[in-house]
Amino acid sequence: MVLACGVPMKIAIGTSSAMVAVTALMGFAGHTIAGDFDVMWVVPMVCAAVVGGLLGGNLSIKTNPDRLKKIFAYGTLAAALFMAFSAYKGS
C-alpha cells in the first residue's frame, strides 16, 4: 500500500492491523467451533497481545516514519518467509 499506492504509513499500519484482527477473529471462531478453545492458552496470549500492543503503539509514535517503514517491511518479509518455509516443510 505504501510503495505501490502511496498510502501514508500510519494509514497502512492501521489497515494492516484491521486485516490481522479480522483474520484472527475468523481463526478464533473456527477453532472454537471445532472445540479447540483452551483457556490455559488464551489468557497468556491475550496478556501478551495487550502488553505488546501498548508498547508497540508507544514505540511507533516515537519512531521516525522512515525507520518505522523499514521495520514494518522487514517484519512483514520475515513473516512471509516463515509462512512459506512452514508450507514448504509441511508438504
Helices and strands as residue ranges (DSSP letters): H 2-5, H 9-34, H 39-62, H 65-90
